[in-house]
Amino acid sequence: MSVINKMLQDLDKRQQGHELSNVIQPQVQYLARSHSYFNGLLFCFFLLLLGGGVYGWQTFMATSTEASPTLTNEHNPLVEHNSLISIPTASVPVDSVAWNPTSASLNTVATPVKVTTAARAEIGANAQITTPVIVAKLTAKQLAVPVPDLEPETDLEPEHEQESESDMILEFVDDIPAKDSRNQPDSISAVAANAAPKTQGKMAVTEVTLTPQQLANKRFALASEAQKDGQLNRAIDYYEQTLVLDPGMHEARKQLAALHYGQNQLAQASDLLQQGLILYPQEVDFALLLARVQQAFEQPSLALVTLTHIPDTHPLARQKWMAQSDIAQKSGQFSLAEQAYRQLLQQEPLQAKWWMGLAYALDSQQQFTQARQAYRTALGHRGLSAQASAFIEQRLTQLGDSQ
C-alpha cells in the first residue's frame, strides 16, 4: 500500500506540474508578442513622421531659395525707373535655352520680383508683376525677339553680323498692363544697357600697301646695313632691288657702282653709270664717276668725252679739270691738259702744283719760254715736295736758265 500510495502521489505531482506549465507559459508568450508588435508599429510611424518633416522642410527651403516672393508696385523705384520689356515667353523655345548663370560676361542683373496668384488680387491696377530673371545664352539664330520701334533717345545698337554667337540676358515677365508711354524710352535704354554684350578685345590685321618709294627706302636701308657689316654681295642685291623699285634713287646707283668698281667689275659699273647719265643727264656726278671707271678701263678718250658733260660753272667743275689734266697728261693730250691747269689756276693761283703742271704741259709742247716762267713761279710757292723741286731746278738748268 505504501508503495502504491507513493506512486499515486508521484503521479499527482507530475500532473500538477504539467497543468501549471500549460497555463502559465502560454500567457507569458502571448503578452510578450503583443507588446513587441505594438512597439514596431510605433517606431515605423515615428520614422514616417520624421521623414515627412525633413522632406517638407527641404522642399520649403528649396522653394524659398529659388524664388523670394516680394510685392512691387508703382511706388517701388525698381519698377518706376527700370521698367522691363515685355517679351512673350512663347517666342523663345525652352529647349533652346542653355542655362549659364555663372557666365563671366554677365554684368550685375537686377532680379525682378514675383508674387503668387493669391497676392495678385490684393495688388492695385498699377502694380507690376514680374517673374524671376532668366539668364540664357542663345545663339543669334535662336534669338528671334521682335523689338518695338524706339524713339531717338534710345541707345540700342545693331548687332554685328560677324558674331555668330553672343551672350544675351533675357527677362521674361507676365502680361503687364499698359502704362504711360513717356517712361518707355528710358526703360528700353536701361534694358539695352544691361542686355548689350561685352565687346571683347580683338586684334585686327590691316594690310598696308607701301608705295614703290617706301619699298625702295627700305631696301636702301637694308643695303646700307649690309655694306657696313661687310656683306658686299648682299648689299649689291639690295641696291639692285632699290633701283628696280625707284630708278631715281641716285645714291643707291652711286653706291652700287662703287661696289662693282671695288670688286673690279668695271663693265657692270660702266653700264650702271651710263644708264643713270642717260636717264638723268642733269646728274653730272654720274659723268665724273663714269670717267674714272673708263680711265681705269683704259679708255682715256671716252673718259675725256664723258667729262665734257660737266659744265664749267658747276660745283664739280674743279674735280672735272683735275680729272681732265690728269687723263690728258697721261694720254699725251698736252693742249687739253694746259687748258685744264689754267682753269685751276684761275680758282687757286697760289697752288704750286698747278703751276708745275702748266709748266710741264707747255714744256711738252716745246713752249720753253712760257715753261721756264711757269717753273720759276712754281718754285716761288710752297707746297712742292723735295723731289718736285729738284726736278724743276734740273729742268731749268737744261733750258739754259742761270737762275
TITORKE-613777 format. One line per field, with one value per residue (C-alpha): residue in one letter; z, x, y. Coordinates in nm, 4 decimals, decimal comma. Example, Ala and Ser with C-alpha at 12.3 -4.5 7.8 and 13.67 -1.06 7.14 Angstrom:
% residues 2
res <- A S
up <- 0,7800 0,7140
east <- 1,2300 1,3670
north <- -0,4500 -0,1060
% end
This chain:
% residues 403
res <- M S V I N K M L Q D L D K R Q Q G H E L S N V I Q P Q V Q Y L A R S H S Y F N G L L F C F F L L L L G G G V Y G W Q T F M A T S T E A S P T L T N E H N P L V E H N S L I S I P T A S V P V D S V A W N P T S A S L N T V A T P V K V T T A A R A E I G A N A Q I T T P V I V A K L T A K Q L A V P V P D L E P E T D L E P E H E Q E S E S D M I L E F V D D I P A K D S R N Q P D S I S A V A A N A A P K T Q G K M A V T E V T L T P Q Q L A N K R F A L A S E A Q K D G Q L N R A I D Y Y E Q T L V L D P G M H E A R K Q L A A L H Y G Q N Q L A Q A S D L L Q Q G L I L Y P Q E V D F A L L L A R V Q Q A F E Q P S L A L V T L T H I P D T H P L A R Q K W M A Q S D I A Q K S G Q F S L A E Q A Y R Q L L Q Q E P L Q A K W W M G L A Y A L D S Q Q Q F T Q A R Q A Y R T A L G H R G L S A Q A S A F I E Q R L T Q L G D S Q
up <- 0,0000 0,0820 -0,2494 -0,4290 -0,2396 -0,3165 -0,6848 -0,6797 -0,5124 -0,7688 -1,0451 -0,8881 -0,8637 -1,2253 -1,3377 -1,1359 -1,2775 -1,6317 -1,5881 -1,4393 -1,7249 -1,9741 -1,8194 -1,7344 -2,0317 -2,2986 -2,1065 -2,0898 -2,4594 -2,5599 -2,3563 -2,4940 -2,8587 -2,8234 -2,6648 -2,9407 -3,2251 -3,0776 -3,0389 -3,4054 -3,5293 -3,3117 -3,4370 -3,8046 -3,7525 -3,5917 -3,8799 -4,1341 -3,9421 -3,9152 -4,2857 -4,3899 -4,1740 -4,3194 -4,6763 -4,6197 -4,4702 -4,7576 -5,0109 -4,8331 -4,8200 -5,1874 -5,2891 -5,0803 -5,2320 -5,5949 -5,5741 -5,2968 -5,3308 -5,2904 -5,3891 -5,6247 -5,7014 -5,8623 -5,5559 -5,5914 -5,7614 -5,9268 -6,1152 -6,1914 -6,3157 -6,4504 -6,6353 -6,8391 -7,1957 -7,2075 -7,4222 -7,4798 -7,3325 -7,6286 -7,8690 -7,7220 -7,7033 -7,3610 -7,5107 -7,6778 -7,3510 -7,2172 -6,8511 -6,7713 -6,4512 -6,3758 -6,7125 -6,6745 -6,9455 -6,7475 -6,5504 -6,2293 -6,3111 -6,1139 -6,0431 -6,0774 -5,8080 -5,8223 -5,6393 -5,6061 -5,7687 -5,4400 -5,3884 -5,7282 -5,6118 -5,3390 -5,5702 -5,7437 -6,1150 -6,1301 -5,9727 -6,1884 -6,1550 -6,2913 -6,2870 -6,1949 -6,4422 -6,6797 -6,7807 -7,1031 -7,3637 -7,7036 -8,0489 -8,2954 -8,4874 -8,1746 -8,0544 -8,2623 -8,0382 -8,2145 -8,0719 -8,0923 -8,2668 -8,0402 -8,0140 -8,0965 -7,7271 -7,7205 -7,7080 -7,8763 -8,1394 -8,4046 -8,3505 -8,5919 -8,8358 -8,7964 -8,4454 -8,4728 -8,1048 -7,8250 -7,4583 -7,4053 -7,0941 -7,1289 -6,8751 -6,9109 -6,7443 -6,7293 -6,9241 -6,7814 -6,8038 -7,0440 -6,8720 -6,9762 -7,2972 -7,1768 -6,9499 -7,2184 -7,3848 -7,0500 -6,9667 -7,3064 -7,2690 -6,9288 -7,0603 -7,3662 -7,1416 -6,9432 -7,2446 -7,4607 -7,4851 -7,3697 -7,6585 -7,6443 -7,7468 -8,0990 -8,2894 -8,6407 -8,9063 -9,1538 -9,4784 -9,5508 -9,9104 -9,9404 -10,2348 -10,4530 -10,2994 -9,9487 -10,0527 -10,2185 -9,8985 -9,7014 -9,9459 -9,9395 -9,5594 -9,5716 -9,8315 -9,6205 -9,3161 -9,5165 -9,6607 -9,3132 -9,1972 -9,4873 -9,6644 -10,0046 -10,2187 -10,0097 -10,0297 -10,4089 -10,4213 -10,2076 -10,4107 -10,7310 -10,5822 -10,4796 -10,8339 -10,9737 -10,7417 -10,7866 -11,0631 -10,9448 -10,6187 -10,7279 -10,4076 -10,4476 -10,8047 -10,6886 -10,4077 -10,6357 -10,8984 -10,6297 -10,5100 -10,8663 -10,9145 -10,5901 -10,6995 -11,0382 -11,2142 -11,4434 -11,7125 -11,4659 -11,3102 -11,6507 -11,7707 -11,4487 -11,4661 -11,8356 -11,7772 -11,4984 -11,7149 -11,9965 -11,7660 -11,5629 -11,7649 -11,5019 -11,2537 -11,3549 -11,0679 -11,2920 -11,5586 -11,3162 -11,1807 -11,5292 -11,6434 -11,3609 -11,4461 -11,8117 -11,7174 -11,5128 -11,8079 -12,0167 -12,2214 -12,1792 -12,4909 -12,3691 -12,0259 -12,1625 -12,3689 -12,0642 -11,8619 -12,1109 -11,9677 -11,6597 -11,7142 -11,6134 -11,3769 -11,1883 -10,8351 -10,9677 -11,2306 -11,0193 -10,9996 -11,3709 -11,4508 -11,2184 -11,3926 -11,7352 -11,6558 -11,5234 -11,8068 -12,0792 -11,9492 -11,9216 -12,2653 -12,4256 -12,4927 -12,3506 -12,5016 -12,3149 -12,0035 -12,0427 -12,0589 -11,7505 -11,5486 -11,6487 -11,5277 -11,1982 -11,1599 -11,2049 -10,8925 -10,6980 -10,8280 -10,5341 -10,5820 -10,6752 -10,8189 -11,0747 -11,1871 -11,2179 -11,4193 -11,6517 -11,6961 -11,7820 -12,0358 -12,2009 -12,1924 -12,3613 -12,6335 -12,6720 -12,5445 -12,3449 -12,2619 -12,1036 -11,9482 -11,7771 -11,6388 -11,5083 -11,3472 -11,1700 -11,0454 -10,9076 -10,7109 -10,5629 -10,3881 -10,1119 -10,1340 -10,3555 -10,2420 -10,2419 -10,5411 -10,7380 -10,6534 -10,7650 -11,0944 -11,1631 -11,0900 -11,3115 -11,5909 -11,5637 -11,5929 -11,9034 -12,0513 -12,0025 -11,7101 -11,4993 -11,2010
east <- 0,0000 0,2689 0,4278 0,1026 0,0340 0,3785 0,3329 -0,0052 0,1487 0,4237 0,1700 -0,0347 0,2722 0,3530 0,0048 0,0046 0,3321 0,2137 -0,1046 0,0812 0,3226 0,0391 -0,1425 0,1364 0,3634 0,1039 0,0119 0,3690 0,4279 0,1068 0,1869 0,5437 0,4350 0,1624 0,3995 0,6708 0,4224 0,2922 0,6445 0,7281 0,4208 0,5003 0,8618 0,7569 0,5080 0,7768 1,0142 0,7494 0,6663 1,0319 1,0989 0,7963 0,9035 1,2550 1,1255 0,8781 1,1468 1,3832 1,1097 1,0205 1,3819 1,4399 1,1284 1,2300 1,5817 1,4704 1,2085 1,1802 0,8299 0,8190 0,5500 0,6358 0,4034 0,4238 0,5951 0,8894 1,1819 1,2932 0,9667 0,9467 1,2988 1,3919 1,0825 1,1295 1,0440 0,7564 0,8573 0,6145 0,7537 0,6356 0,8723 1,1777 1,1703 1,2503 1,4649 1,6898 1,7773 2,1195 2,1401 2,4580 2,4057 2,7792 2,8966 3,1802 3,0386 2,7219 2,7029 2,5081 2,1449 1,8677 1,6343 1,2677 1,0313 0,7455 0,4126 0,1828 -0,1600 -0,3325 -0,1447 -0,2416 -0,5924 -0,4596 -0,2373 -0,3823 -0,4178 -0,0913 0,1139 0,3624 0,4207 0,7325 0,8790 1,2385 1,5047 1,6065 1,9692 2,0151 2,2849 2,1233 2,2662 2,1831 1,9506 1,7550 1,7098 1,4165 1,2516 1,0806 1,1849 0,9323 1,0156 1,2147 1,2359 1,5598 1,6602 1,7300 2,0876 2,0303 2,2921 2,2564 2,4500 2,7337 2,6588 3,0105 2,9388 2,7907 2,7070 2,6664 2,5780 2,2336 2,0280 1,6544 1,3928 1,0511 0,7521 0,3831 0,1419 0,1820 -0,0910 -0,0191 0,1493 0,2363 0,4440 0,6550 0,8508 0,9066 1,2237 1,4025 1,3103 1,4230 1,7519 1,8052 1,7387 1,9586 2,2435 2,2175 2,1496 2,4311 2,7039 3,0501 3,2717 3,5694 3,9115 4,0047 4,3304 4,2681 4,5319 4,5251 4,7114 4,9188 5,0214 5,3565 5,4432 5,7430 5,9289 5,8730 5,9778 6,2880 6,3789 6,3505 6,5728 6,8238 6,8408 6,8995 7,1723 7,3478 7,3443 7,4777 7,7547 7,8560 7,8654 8,0920 7,8265 7,9009 7,7142 7,4041 7,4402 7,4656 7,1410 6,9567 7,0895 6,9748 6,6273 6,6225 6,6929 6,4258 6,1678 6,2935 6,5471 6,5672 6,7424 7,0808 7,2673 7,1854 7,3206 7,6427 7,6955 7,6236 7,8680 8,1321 8,0834 8,1199 8,4292 8,5786 8,5280 8,6896 8,3566 8,4211 8,1738 7,8814 7,9848 8,0169 7,6763 7,5118 7,6541 7,5838 7,2221 7,1955 7,3552 7,1093 6,8035 6,9179 7,1616 7,1495 7,3156 7,6733 7,8034 7,7472 7,9703 8,2563 8,2302 8,1956 8,5087 8,7066 8,5736 8,6606 9,0068 9,0561 8,9176 9,1977 8,9591 9,1023 8,9385 8,5934 8,6719 8,7614 8,4424 8,2372 8,3859 8,2522 7,9019 8,0046 7,9596 8,2406 8,0031 7,9048 8,0408 8,2083 8,3995 8,7183 8,7112 8,6391 8,9518 9,1632 9,0489 9,0995 9,4552 9,5500 9,3957 9,5131 9,8706 9,8897 9,7393 9,9673 9,6966 9,9012 9,6941 9,3869 9,5997 9,7193 9,3594 9,2642 9,5605 9,4812 9,1245 9,2558 9,4952 9,2064 9,0464 9,3665 9,6515 9,8813 9,8875 10,2440 10,1385 9,9096 10,1974 10,4236 10,1577 10,1119 10,4921 10,5196 10,2337 10,3983 10,7403 10,5909 10,4523 10,8013 10,6899 11,0094 10,9885 10,6463 10,7527 11,0583 10,8396 10,5858 10,8655 11,0056 10,6574 10,6070 10,9326 10,8134 10,5121 10,5015 10,3604 10,6096 10,7892 11,1695 11,1597 10,9375 11,1626 11,4725 11,3027 11,2163 11,5677 11,7164 11,4771 11,5525 11,9235 11,8562 11,6553 11,9510 11,8175 12,1139 11,8961
north <- 0,0000 0,2382 0,1712 0,2301 0,5477 0,6785 0,6104 0,7854 1,0885 1,0991 1,0767 1,3524 1,5796 1,5169 1,6069 1,9289 2,0430 1,9759 2,1762 2,4706 2,4810 2,4608 2,7529 2,9976 2,9567 3,0498 3,3692 3,4797 3,4161 3,5973 3,9018 3,9273 3,9026 4,1668 4,4192 4,3733 4,4218 4,7464 4,8871 4,8117 4,9960 5,2936 5,3058 5,2892 5,5724 5,7847 5,7244 5,8183 6,1323 6,2302 6,1647 6,3645 6,6539 6,6565 6,6310 6,9113 7,1362 7,0719 7,1428 7,4650 7,5825 7,4985 7,6876 7,9882 7,9892 7,9678 8,2422 8,5022 8,6455 9,0201 9,2607 9,5513 9,8353 10,1746 10,3191 10,0820 10,2670 9,9436 9,9298 10,3002 10,3551 10,0121 9,9003 9,5888 9,4992 9,2536 8,9590 8,6705 8,3562 8,1538 8,3296 8,1500 7,7672 7,6308 7,3547 7,6097 7,7853 7,6978 7,7928 7,9821 8,1804 8,1987 8,3339 8,5817 8,8056 8,8903 9,2090 9,2556 9,1815 9,3425 9,0469 9,1392 9,0093 8,7659 8,7355 8,4432 8,4148 8,4777 8,8007 8,9414 9,0119 9,2387 9,4471 9,7509 9,8047 9,9962 9,7168 9,5360 9,1627 9,0055 8,6609 8,5808 8,6769 8,4027 8,4360 8,2477 8,2081 8,1972 8,1850 8,4579 8,2227 8,1190 8,4758 8,5944 8,8529 9,1436 9,4801 9,7655 10,0889 10,3129 10,6883 10,8735 10,8737 10,5024 10,3748 10,0412 9,9470 9,6760 9,3587 9,2835 9,0065 8,8738 8,7486 8,4012 8,3726 8,6258 8,6214 8,7747 8,8481 8,7865 8,8889 8,7274 8,8958 8,8319 9,0425 9,3931 9,6499 9,9329 10,2238 10,5737 10,5635 10,8527 10,6200 10,3584 10,5022 10,5215 10,1635 10,0386 10,2216 10,0645 9,7157 9,7808 9,8913 9,5670 9,3467 9,4845 9,2198 9,2961 9,3930 9,1631 9,2855 9,1832 9,2187 9,3399 9,2773 9,5637 9,5292 9,8390 9,8897 10,0636 10,2815 10,1919 10,4851 10,3468 9,9991 10,1425 10,3263 10,0026 9,8164 10,1007 10,0870 9,7117 9,7584 10,0209 9,7939 9,5016 9,7202 9,8343 9,4728 9,3810 9,1707 9,3190 9,0670 9,1081 9,4855 9,4640 9,2653 9,5179 9,8118 9,6448 9,5898 9,9539 10,0713 9,8398 9,9947 10,3514 10,4207 10,7805 10,6927 10,8262 10,7488 10,3799 10,3905 10,5544 10,3061 10,0124 10,1422 10,1895 9,8295 9,6987 9,9155 9,7888 9,4286 9,5097 9,4644 9,7600 9,6637 9,6466 9,9763 10,1445 10,0216 10,1299 10,4821 10,5226 10,4278 10,6829 10,9529 10,8832 10,8840 11,1822 11,3988 11,6730 11,4365 11,5159 11,3040 11,0042 11,1621 11,2133 10,8581 10,7142 10,8970 10,7418 10,3966 10,4490 10,5670 10,2512 10,0589 10,2168 10,4222 10,7771 10,9187 10,8101 10,9455 11,2906 11,2958 11,1988 11,4844 11,7356 11,6710 11,8710 12,2478 12,4839 12,6637 12,3502 12,2938 11,9786 12,1757 12,1755 11,7948 11,7863 11,9938 11,7857 11,4688 11,6266 11,7432 11,4027 11,1988 11,4353 11,4495 11,0698 11,0225 11,2820 11,5427 11,8337 12,1143 11,9879 11,9491 12,3108 12,4320 12,2343 12,3701 12,7276 12,6780 12,5509 12,8444 13,0863 12,9377 12,8667 13,0874 13,0143 12,6387 12,5382 12,2029 12,3695 12,5909 12,2913 12,1055 12,4002 12,4322 12,0635 12,0899 12,3918 12,2241 11,9193 12,1435 12,2976 12,6336 12,6710 13,0422 13,0090 12,6794 12,8398 13,1179 12,8642 12,6595 12,9619 13,0584 12,7058 12,7306 13,0604 12,8968 12,6494 12,3006 12,1214 11,8133 11,7935 11,5594 11,8010 12,0962 11,9014 11,8162 12,1814 12,3034 12,0366 12,1237 12,4948 12,4179 12,2169 12,5030 12,7399 12,9335 13,0524 13,1367
% end
